[in-house]
Amino acid sequence: QSHSISKGKPKLENLPATYTENDDEALTLTIHLQDPVTLVEIDLLYTIFAQNGIIARSAKIYNQGKHDVHLTTAMSLCLDLPDCDYEWLQFSGTWSRERHLKVRKLEQGITAINSTRGHSSHEHNPFIILKRPTTDENKGEAIGFSLIYSGNFLAQAEVDTHDVTRVLMGINPTTFDWKLEPNTSFQTPEAVMIYTDNGLNNLSQSFHKFFQKRLARGYWRDKARPILINNWEATYFDFNEDKLVTIASKAKECGVELFVLDDGWFKNRCDDTQGLGDWLEDEEKFPHGLKTLAQKIKEKGLLFGLWFEPEMISKNSDLYKNHPDWVIRSMDYEPILSRCQYVLDLSNIEVCNYLVEKISNILENVEISYVKWDMNRHLTDLGSAYLNSKEQKELSHRYVLGLYYILEKLTQRFKNVLFESCSSGGGRYDAGMLYYMPQTWASDNTDAICGLKIQYVASR
């Protein structure tokens, strides 16, 4: 129907995305489409950055008609390439063996990776590369595709009978159905693609520089991260104030700069069967409070950090007793326990605001420099007491939007706190989380040799 070209890059509503710091860094092409029958309109956004062959893609869909429309597919990127002479690179694995490089040649048909686990997953990373067969680290063509999203995704390349290749990337349509009411809109997540003709190393460097400066944000974006020690494998749940201060004192002698208190610091948390969701200090372990512990750690010359797993709730918790309707569950069945915990329904704004309040109370009363944000199970038996029957397939995406809402509130309120993303290691190692948390725990596998391989591929 029409198009426009504007300087800079528009902000995506309620979603993480790359950005510009001045309008001369990029131009944005907006192509406006309309379906004259349904009166659905779509803005296709192409932001072309001035350097390094970078294009950011997304779409915004409007219902200008008089009736509800159901979006069953809303991809972020579609790219047609004139031939199929490419190798497909994906980064796949499992818990403690994340992001191992898999390479195959494109053939007629569909090559794809995806997640339907509610997060980007240990199994597949929402990032792929197409490269020419002769491309190596230092020469040759390659295109990288990264989805800035932390939920269910699909990335695929289809080669047709004429050897034309079509690349698609976006929200996984398998679990997606969004009711678009009249006069409302839907914004897809952003996908970033980068082209190089100087090899895979140049592609990696381009992604690194771009995401470091134009996706990560805030106080810690340009600062060296402190060297930290985490008490988990030293103590598990068995600790008190004196034991932790002793560990911190020895760590300081070794050059450590930040002490992180992991799981077990909150009420009724002596094992993994209870306590998640309440987020109150354990007065037995800390009779003088966390504030005193943080002060003693500071006196040893270290910063103090704290572990949370906010998205989860224990069956044996006060929160579950008071709000059993706050968990994700199929309404006709008993909810499924995994790791002795349920998942909170982040499609419910009341749940989101509860978590913001509880975490803020701790961060405001204790001198905390770092938060390790963990997420240790998949989303299963999907269902929400908060959503009506026609909105249930919106849950997976609404969960991610709720998570982003919480993170935006907390990271803007506590600007000097370093937030680290973790999901049983690398289960949510994606560009969407990088927008809120400029540090990510790559894997729970801390074996030195395994770690080298995981970190090497993660650096792609």
Secondary structure by P-SEA (a helix, b strand, c coil): cccccccbbbbcccbbbbbbcccccbbbbbbbbbcccccbbbbbbbbbcccccccccbbbbbccccbbbbccccccbbbbbccccbbbbbbbbcccccccbbbbbbccccccccccccccccccccbbbbbcccccccbbbbbbbbbccccccccccccccccbbbbbbcccccccccccccccccccbbbbbbbbcccaaaaaaaaaaaaaccccccccccccccccccccccccccccaaaaaaaaaaaaaacccbbbbccccccccccccccccccccccccccccaaaaaaaaaaacbbbbbbbcccbbbccccccccccccccccccccccccccccccccccaaaaaaaaaaaaaaaaaccccccccccccccccccccccccccccaaaaaaaaaaaaaaaaaaaacccbbbbbbcccccccccccccccccccccccccaaaaaaaaaaaac
